[in-house]
Amino acid sequence: MAFTEDSAMFINDGTPNYVQAVTGAALVDALLIDNFADDYGVGGFSRELHCIPSQVAAVARGTALSIGVVNYKVRETPDTSDHGITILKLEKA
């Protein structure tokens, strides 16, 4: 069953970790999350951007975006699972 709530209720300037990212000429409201990641036995952090799906519908792997003065690119195909948000995994450009 698809999540039908308005994700903008959870992703807005009153939410902790809120940022506005820029991709192309579009502003994206999002939450910037650092998750622990364990790849090949090496621990570290994976930076993710949790977004309102309608704002990132055209984003694909390799898409460039910026948050403040830091430039990133989407390192994996966006996760558009049935949870009402789109998760973009980022790496610094």
N, C-alpha and C positions, 0 to 999 in steps of 0.2 A: 504494500500500500504506500503510495507516495505521500511525502510530507507536504501538507497544504498550508501551513502557517506562513505568514508574511515574514521572510527572513530579515527584512529591514528592521523589524522590531528588536532583533538580537544583534544586528550589526549597524551601529550608529555612533555618533560622536560622544554618547554617554556610556559606551561600553568600554571596559578595560581592554587595552591592546589595540584600540581602534586606530587605523591609519587611512589615509587616502593615497592610493597608488595611481600612477599615470601610465597608461598603455596607449601608444599612439596619441590621439587627441582626447581620449576618454578618461574621465575620473572614475575610479573604482573604490567604493566603500568596502573596507575589509578589516579583519582582525589579523594581526601579525603574531604568529605563534611559533615558538621554538620548542620542538619536540625532541626527546632523546631518541637517537637512532643507533642501531648496532648493525653495521654493515661489515661482513666478513670478519667478525670478531673485534672490530675497532669501534669503540663508542664515541659518540659525538652528538651534535645537534643538527636537526633537520629543520630548516626555516620553511614555514608554510603560511600561505595567505588564504584565509577562509572568507569567501566572497559571496555576494548576492548573485545567484546564477544568471539573471537577465543582464547583469553588467559585464559579464565575462564570457558570454555565449560564443564569441568569435576567437577567444584565446586558445592557442594550441601549444604543443611542445615547441620550445625555442622562441616563443614570443618574448620580446623585451618589455620590461616595465621598470618604473623607478618609484622609490619610496623616499621622499625627501631628496637627499643628494646621492643616495646609493642606487646603483643600477643593478638589476637582476635580470635573469631569464628563467622561463618556466622550464624545469629540467625533466619533467615527466608529463605524460598525457594528463590533463585535468581530471580529477576524481569528481564525477557528477553523480555519485551514488544517491540513493533514495533518502537523503537526510535533509534536504532543503537548502543546502549550501554547496558551493563548488570549492574544492580544495586544490590550490596551486602549490606544488612543491617548487621551491626557488633555489637558485644558486647565484652567487655574485657573478656579474658579467665581467 
